[in-house]
Amino acid sequence: MRWYLQALKKYAVFGGRARRREYWIFEWGNTLILIALVVIGRLADPKHAGLLPSLFIVAMIIPSFASLVRRLHDTNRSGWWLLATLVPVIGQLIILSLIVTDSQPGANRYGPNPKRQPTTQAAGSPEMGYLAPPIDGR
């Protein structure tokens, strides 16, 4: 939920970088919400079942594109790569291969690596992870 809200807070932010996790959780969250809206719409009023999903899709166009552009930035590619989707099938496969690629290590022209940003921790709590120093000082 945190990753979905984090992407949603960057509603129209096309700059910076987005990790794979942020991008995919946002897209899967949108898909689940869309399915729920379709079911609710069909149960509530079958004649106007497409109204809620249509409104949701329109509301999510900008954040979805922004998230995709930030994801491309994370692989050190410009958002202009989205034009590849104009080529049927091949373009979509190219974009898919780019968004499943791991982040470029270190900083790039779009900003620092979001995987390496410091996390906020409670005062006095030791860092956890394989790169953290041992707790006992060895």
Contact map, one row per residue, 1 for C-alpha under 8 A:
111110000000000000000000000000000000000000000000000000000000000000000000000000000000000000000000000000000000000000000000000000000000000000
111111000000000000000000000000000000000000000000000000000000000000000000000000000000000000000000000000000000000000000000000000000000000000
111111100000000000001100110000000000000000000000000000000000000000000000000000000000000000000000000000000000000000000000000000000000000000
111111110000000000000100110010000000000000000000000000000000000000000000000000000000000000000000000000000000000000000000000000000000000000
111111111000000000000000000000000000000000000000000000000000000000000000000000000000000000000000000000000000000000000000000000000000000000
011111111100000000000100000000000000000000000000000000000000000000000000000000000000000000000000000000000000000000000000000000000000000000
001111111110000000000110010000000000000000000000000000000000001000100000000000000000000000000000000000000000000000000000000000000000000000
000111111110000000000000010000000000000000000000000000000000001000000000000000000000000000000000000000000000000000000000000000000000000000
000011111110000000000000000000000000000000000000000000000000000000000000000000000000000000000000000000000000000000000000000000000000000000
000001111111100000000000000000000000000000000000000000000000001001000000000000000000000000000000000000000000000000000000000000000000000000
000000111111100000000000000000000000000000000000000000000000011001000000000000000000000000000000000000000000000000000000000000000000000000
000000000111110000000000000000000000000000000000000000000000011001000000000000000000000000000000000000000000000000000000000000000000000000
000000000111111100000000000000000000000000000000000000000000001001100000000000000000000000000000000000000000000000000000000000000000000000
000000000001111100000000000000000000000000000000000000000000000001101100000000000000000000000000000000000000000000000000000000000000000000
000000000000111110000000000000000000000000000000000000000000000000001100100000000000000000000000000000000000010000000000000000000000000000
000000000000111111000000000000000000000000000000000000000000000000000100110000000000000000000000000000000000011000000000000000000000000000
000000000000001111100000000000000000000000000000000000000000000000000111110000000000000000000000000000000000011111000000000000000000000000
000000000000000111110110000000000000000000000000000000000000000000100110110000000000000000000000000000000000000001000000000000000000000000
000000000000000011111110000000000000000000000000000000000000000000000010010000000000000000000000000000100000000001100000000000000000000000
000000000000000001111111000000000000000000000000000000000000000000000010000000000000000000000000001101100000000000000000000000000000000000
001000000000000000111111100000000000000000000000000000000000000000000000000000000000000000000000000000000000000000000000000000000000000000
001101100000000001111111110000000000000000000000000000000000000000000000000000000000000000000000000000000000000000000000000000000000000000
000000100000000001111111111000000000000000000000000000000000000000110010000000000000000000000000000000000000000000000000000000000000000000
000000000000000000011111111100000000000000000000000000000000000000000000000000000000000000000000000000000000000000000000000000000000000000
001100000000000000001111111110000000000000000000000000000000000000000000000000000000000000000000000000000000000000000000000000000000000000
001100110000000000000111111111000000000000000000000000000000000000000000000000000000000000000000000000000000000000000000000000000000000000
000000000000000000000011111111100000000000000000000000000000000100000000000000000000000000000000000000000000000000000000000000000000000000
000000000000000000000001111111110000000000000000000000000000000000000000000000000000000000000000000000000000000000000000000000000000000000
000100000000000000000000111111111000000000000000000000000000000000000000000000000000000000000000000000000000000000000000000000000000000000
000000000000000000000000011111111100000000000000000000000000000000000000000000000000000000000000000000000000000000000000000000000000000000
000000000000000000000000001111111110000000000000000000000000000000000000000000000000000000000000000000000000000000000000000000000000000000
000000000000000000000000000111111111000000000000000000000000000000000000000000000000000000000000000000000000000000000000000000000000000000
000000000000000000000000000011111111100000000000000000000000000000000000000000000000000000000000000000000000000000000000000000000000000000
000000000000000000000000000001111111110000000000000010011000000000000000000000000000000000000000000000000000000000000000000000000000000000
000000000000000000000000000000111111111000000000000000000000000000000000000000000000000000000000000000000000000000000000000000000000000000
000000000000000000000000000000011111111100000000000000000000000000000000000000000000000000000000000000000000000000000000000000000000000000
000000000000000000000000000000001111111110000000000110000000000000000000000000000000000000000000000000000000000000000000000000000000000000
000000000000000000000000000000000111111111000000110110000000000000000000000000000000000000000000000000000000000000000000000000000000000000
000000000000000000000000000000000011111111100000000000000000000000000000000000000000000000000000000000000000000000000000000000000000000000
000000000000000000000000000000000001111111110000100000000000000000000000000000000000000000000000000000000000000000000000000000000000000000
000000000000000000000000000000000000111111111101111110000000000000000000000000000000000000000000000000000000000000000000000000000000000000
000000000000000000000000000000000000011111111111100000000000000000000000000000000000000000000000000000000000000000000000000000000000000000
000000000000000000000000000000000000001111111100000000000000000000000000000000000000000000000000000000000000000000000000000000000000000000
000000000000000000000000000000000000000111111100100000000000000000000000000000000000000000000000000000000000000000000000000000000000000000
000000000000000000000000000000000000000011111111100000000000000000000000000000000000000000000000000000000000000000000000000000000000000000
000000000000000000000000000000000000000011111111100000000000000000000000000000000000000000000000000000000000000000000000000000000000000000
000000000000000000000000000000000000000001001111100000000000000000000000000000000000000000000000000000000000000000000000000000000000000000
000000000000000000000000000000000000000011001111111000000000000000000000000000000000000000000000000000000000000000000000000000000000000000
000000000000000000000000000000000000010111011111111110000000000000000000000000000000000000000000000000000000000000000000000000000000000000
000000000000000000000000000000000000010010000001111111000000000000000000000000000000000000000000000000000000000000000000000000000000000000
000000000000000000000000000000000000000010000001111111100000000000000000000000000000000000000000000000000000000000000000000000000000000000
000000000000000000000000000000000000110010000000111111110000000000000000000000000000000000000000000000000000000000000000000000000000000000
000000000000000000000000000000000100110010000000111111111000000000000000000000000000000000000000000000000000000000000000000000000000000000
000000000000000000000000000000000000000000000000011111111100000000000000000000000000000000000000000000000000000000000000000000000000000000
000000000000000000000000000000000000000000000000001111111110000000000000000000000000000000000000000000000000000000000000000000000000000000
000000000000000000000000000000000100000000000000000111111111000000000000000000000000000000000000000000000000000000000000000000000000000000
000000000000000000000000000000000100000000000000000011111111100000000000000000000000000000000000000000000000000000000000000000000000000000
000000000000000000000000000000000000000000000000000001111111100000000000000000000000000000000000000000000000000000000000000000000000000000
000000000000000000000000000000000000000000000000000000111111110000000000000000000000000000000000000000000000000000000000000000000000000000
000000000000000000000000000000000000000000000000000000011111111100000000000000000000000000000000000000000000000000000000000000000000000000
000000000000000000000000000000000000000000000000000000001111111110000000000000000000000000000000000000000000000000000000000000000000000000
000000000011000000000000000000000000000000000000000000000011111111000000000000000000000000000000000000000000000000000000000000000000000000
000000110111100000000000000000000000000000000000000000000001111111100000000000000000000000000000000000000000000000000000000000000000000000
000000000000000000000000001000000000000000000000000000000001111111110000000000000000000000000000000000000000000000000000000000000000000000
000000000000000000000000000000000000000000000000000000000000111111111000000000000000000000000000000000000000000000000000000000000000000000
000000000111110000000000000000000000000000000000000000000000011111111100000000000000000000000000000000000000000000000000000000000000000000
000000100000110001000010000000000000000000000000000000000000001111111110000000000000000000000000000000000000000000000000000000000000000000
000000000000000000000010000000000000000000000000000000000000000111111111000000100000000000000000001000000000000000000000000000000000000000
000000000000011000000000000000000000000000000000000000000000000011111111100001100100000000000000000000000000000000000000000000000000000000
000000000000011111000000000000000000000000000000000000000000000001111111110000100000000000000000000000000000000000000000000000000000000000
000000000000000011110010000000000000000000000000000000000000000000111111111000000000000000000000001000000000000000000000000000000000000000
000000000000000010000000000000000000000000000000000000000000000000011111111111101000000000000000011000000000000000000000000000000000000000
000000000000001111000000000000000000000000000000000000000000000000001111111111100000000000000000000000000000010000000000000000000000000000
000000000000000111100000000000000000000000000000000000000000000000000111111110000000000000000000000000110000010010000000000000000000000000
000000000000000000000000000000000000000000000000000000000000000000000011111110000000000000000000011011110000000000000000000000000000000000
000000000000000000000000000000000000000000000000000000000000000000000001111111000000000000000000000000010001110000000000000000000000000000
000000000000000000000000000000000000000000000000000000000000000000000001111111101000000000000000000000000000000000000000000000000000000000
000000000000000000000000000000000000000000000000000000000000000000001001100111111000000000000000000000000000000000000000000000000000000000
000000000000000000000000000000000000000000000000000000000000000000011101100011111100000000000000000000000000000000000000000000000000000000
000000000000000000000000000000000000000000000000000000000000000000000000000001111110000000000000000000000000000000000000000000000000000000
000000000000000000000000000000000000000000000000000000000000000000000001000011111111000000000010000000000000000000000000000000000000000000
000000000000000000000000000000000000000000000000000000000000000000001000000000111111100000000010000000000000000000000000000000000000000000
000000000000000000000000000000000000000000000000000000000000000000000000000000011111110000000000000000000000000000000000000000000000000000
000000000000000000000000000000000000000000000000000000000000000000000000000000001111111000110110000000000000000000000000000000000000000000
000000000000000000000000000000000000000000000000000000000000000000000000000000000111111111110010000000000000000000000000000000000000000000
000000000000000000000000000000000000000000000000000000000000000000000000000000000011111100100000000000000000000000000000000000000000000000
000000000000000000000000000000000000000000000000000000000000000000000000000000000001111111110000000000000000000000000000000000000000000000
000000000000000000000000000000000000000000000000000000000000000000000000000000000000111111110000000000000000000000000000000000000000000000
000000000000000000000000000000000000000000000000000000000000000000000000000000000000101111111000000000000000000000000000000000000000000000
000000000000000000000000000000000000000000000000000000000000000000000000000000000000101111111100000000000000000000000000000000000000000000
000000000000000000000000000000000000000000000000000000000000000000000000000000000001111111111110000000000000000000000000000000000000000000
000000000000000000000000000000000000000000000000000000000000000000000000000000000001101111111111000000000000000000000000000000000000000000
000000000000000000000000000000000000000000000000000000000000000000000000000000000000000011111111100000000000000000000000000000000000000000
000000000000000000000000000000000000000000000000000000000000000000000000000000000001000001111111110000000000000000000000000000000000000000
000000000000000000000000000000000000000000000000000000000000000000000000000000001101100000111111111000000000000000000000000000000000000000
000000000000000000000000000000000000000000000000000000000000000000000000000000000000000000011111111100000000000000000000000000000000000000
000000000000000000000000000000000000000000000000000000000000000000000000000000000000000000001111111110000000000000000000000000000000000000
000000000000000000000000000000000000000000000000000000000000000000000001001000000000000000000111111110000000000000000000000000000000000000
000000000000000000010000000000000000000000000000000000000000000000010011001000000000000000000011111111000000000000000000000000000000000000
000000000000000000010000000000000000000000000000000000000000000000000000000000000000000000000001111111000000000000000000000000000000000000
000000000000000000000000000000000000000000000000000000000000000000000000001000000000000000000000111111100000000000000000000000000000000000
000000000000000000010000000000000000000000000000000000000000000000000000001000000000000000000000001111110000000000000000000000000000000000
000000000000000000110000000000000000000000000000000000000000000000000000011000000000000000000000000011111000000010000000000000000000000000
000000000000000000000000000000000000000000000000000000000000000000000000011100000000000000000000000001111111000010000000000000000000000000
000000000000000000000000000000000000000000000000000000000000000000000000000000000000000000000000000000111110000010000000000000000000000000
000000000000000000000000000000000000000000000000000000000000000000000000000000000000000000000000000000011111000110010000000000000000000000
000000000000000000000000000000000000000000000000000000000000000000000000000000000000000000000000000000011111111110000000000000000000000000
000000000000000000000000000000000000000000000000000000000000000000000000000100000000000000000000000000010111111110000000000000000000000000
000000000000000000000000000000000000000000000000000000000000000000000000000100000000000000000000000000000011111000000000000000000000000000
000000000000001110000000000000000000000000000000000000000000000000000000110100000000000000000000000000000011111100000000000000000000000000
000000000000000110000000000000000000000000000000000000000000000000000000000000000000000000000000000000000011111110000000000000000000000000
000000000000000010000000000000000000000000000000000000000000000000000000000000000000000000000000000000000111011111011000000000000000000000
000000000000000010000000000000000000000000000000000000000000000000000000010000000000000000000000000000111111001111111000000000000000000000
000000000000000011100000000000000000000000000000000000000000000000000000000000000000000000000000000000000000000111111000000000000000000000
000000000000000000100000000000000000000000000000000000000000000000000000000000000000000000000000000000000000000011111000000000000000000000
000000000000000000000000000000000000000000000000000000000000000000000000000000000000000000000000000000000100000111111100000000000000000000
000000000000000000000000000000000000000000000000000000000000000000000000000000000000000000000000000000000000000111111110000000000000000000
000000000000000000000000000000000000000000000000000000000000000000000000000000000000000000000000000000000000000000011111000000000000000000
000000000000000000000000000000000000000000000000000000000000000000000000000000000000000000000000000000000000000000001111100000000000000000
000000000000000000000000000000000000000000000000000000000000000000000000000000000000000000000000000000000000000000000111110000000000000000
000000000000000000000000000000000000000000000000000000000000000000000000000000000000000000000000000000000000000000000011111010000000000000
000000000000000000000000000000000000000000000000000000000000000000000000000000000000000000000000000000000000000000000001111110000000000000
000000000000000000000000000000000000000000000000000000000000000000000000000000000000000000000000000000000000000000000000111110000000000000
000000000000000000000000000000000000000000000000000000000000000000000000000000000000000000000000000000000000000000000000011111000000000000
000000000000000000000000000000000000000000000000000000000000000000000000000000000000000000000000000000000000000000000000111111100000000000
000000000000000000000000000000000000000000000000000000000000000000000000000000000000000000000000000000000000000000000000000111110000001000
000000000000000000000000000000000000000000000000000000000000000000000000000000000000000000000000000000000000000000000000000011111001100000
000000000000000000000000000000000000000000000000000000000000000000000000000000000000000000000000000000000000000000000000000001111111000000
000000000000000000000000000000000000000000000000000000000000000000000000000000000000000000000000000000000000000000000000000000111111000000
000000000000000000000000000000000000000000000000000000000000000000000000000000000000000000000000000000000000000000000000000000011111000000
000000000000000000000000000000000000000000000000000000000000000000000000000000000000000000000000000000000000000000000000000000011111100000
000000000000000000000000000000000000000000000000000000000000000000000000000000000000000000000000000000000000000000000000000000111111110000
000000000000000000000000000000000000000000000000000000000000000000000000000000000000000000000000000000000000000000000000000000100011111011
000000000000000000000000000000000000000000000000000000000000000000000000000000000000000000000000000000000000000000000000000000000001111111
000000000000000000000000000000000000000000000000000000000000000000000000000000000000000000000000000000000000000000000000000001000000111111
000000000000000000000000000000000000000000000000000000000000000000000000000000000000000000000000000000000000000000000000000000000000011111
000000000000000000000000000000000000000000000000000000000000000000000000000000000000000000000000000000000000000000000000000000000000111111
000000000000000000000000000000000000000000000000000000000000000000000000000000000000000000000000000000000000000000000000000000000000111111
